[in-house]
Amino acid sequence: MAKRSEIAHEDERAIHGAGNVFADLGLPDAEDLLHKADLVIAIRKVMESRRLSQTKVAEVTGVDQPTLSKLFGGCLTSITVGRLLTMLNRLGHNVTICIKDLPEARPEDAHVLVTFA
């Protein structure tokens, strides 16, 4: 039997993703999942920068701790984008949504950008 390192080197092909791991995996609602993941990352950054426990974040945001733990673990299907935005607000952060026209009407170039400032 080959060692793990030998197996890893047998096939060194790389596949470039589309920029959305959920779409790359063929999951339904991939765009929605990506937006949710970006917002959960922002919540996690707030938690870490303030040195808050999951219990405290859950208390402040109104989400129970087991649900928060599932979110941080990548379970994104049981929460809405709206709820995640509300959680960020309850953590004392404004969320700004900016809508811009594309120079050319090309839907494939449209995207949602979530930044944490």
C-alpha positions in Angstrom: 0.0 0.0 0.0 1.3 3.5 -0.9 2.0 6.0 1.8 -0.2 9.1 2.0 2.6 11.4 0.6 3.1 9.1 -2.3 -0.6 9.1 -3.1 -0.7 12.9 -3.0 2.0 13.1 -5.6 0.5 10.6 -8.1 -2.0 13.1 -9.5 -0.8 16.6 -9.3 -3.5 18.1 -11.5 -5.1 21.3 -10.2 -8.5 22.5 -11.1 -9.2 26.2 -10.9 -12.4 27.0 -9.1 -15.0 29.5 -10.1 -14.5 31.7 -7.0 -17.3 30.0 -5.1 -16.4 26.8 -3.4 -20.2 26.0 -3.0 -20.7 26.2 -6.8 -17.5 24.2 -7.4 -19.1 21.5 -5.2 -22.3 21.7 -7.3 -24.4 22.7 -4.3 -27.8 24.3 -4.9 -28.1 27.9 -3.8 -24.3 28.3 -4.0 -24.5 32.1 -4.2 -26.6 32.3 -1.1 -24.3 30.0 0.7 -21.3 32.1 -0.2 -23.0 35.2 1.1 -23.9 33.5 4.3 -20.3 32.2 4.7 -18.9 35.7 4.2 -21.3 37.1 6.9 -20.5 34.3 9.3 -16.8 35.0 8.8 -17.5 38.7 9.7 -19.3 37.6 12.8 -16.4 35.4 13.8 -13.9 38.3 13.2 -16.0 40.5 15.6 -16.0 37.7 18.1 -12.3 37.2 17.9 -11.4 41.0 17.9 -13.5 41.6 21.0 -12.4 38.3 22.6 -16.0 37.2 23.1 -17.0 33.7 23.9 -19.6 31.9 21.7 -21.9 32.1 24.7 -21.6 35.9 24.9 -22.1 36.3 21.1 -25.1 34.1 21.3 -26.5 36.1 24.2 -26.0 39.4 22.3 -27.3 38.2 19.0 -30.3 36.2 20.2 -29.0 33.0 18.7 -28.5 30.0 20.9 -24.9 28.8 21.4 -25.3 25.4 19.7 -26.7 27.2 16.6 -23.8 29.6 16.6 -21.4 26.7 16.9 -23.0 25.0 13.9 -22.7 28.3 11.9 -19.0 28.5 12.7 -18.7 24.9 11.7 -20.2 25.6 8.2 -23.8 24.6 8.6 -25.4 27.5 6.8 -28.7 26.2 5.6 -30.7 26.8 8.7 -30.2 30.6 8.8 -31.1 33.5 6.5 -28.9 36.3 5.2 -31.3 38.7 6.9 -30.8 37.0 10.3 -27.0 37.2 9.9 -27.2 40.9 9.1 -29.3 41.4 12.2 -26.7 39.5 14.2 -24.0 41.9 13.0 -26.2 44.9 13.9 -26.6 43.5 17.4 -22.9 43.2 17.7 -22.7 46.9 17.0 -21.8 46.9 13.4 -23.5 48.8 10.5 -24.0 46.8 7.4 -24.0 48.8 4.1 -25.4 47.4 0.9 -24.3 49.3 -2.2 -26.0 48.6 -5.5 -24.1 49.6 -8.7 -24.9 49.3 -12.3 -22.5 47.2 -14.4 -20.9 49.2 -17.2 -22.2 46.6 -19.6 -25.2 44.4 -18.8 -23.3 41.2 -18.2 -25.0 39.2 -15.4 -22.0 36.8 -15.2 -19.9 39.7 -14.0 -22.3 40.7 -11.2 -21.2 39.8 -7.6 -21.8 40.6 -4.0 -18.8 41.8 -2.0 -18.7 41.5 1.8 -15.9 43.4 3.5 -15.1 43.8 7.1 -13.8 47.2 8.2 
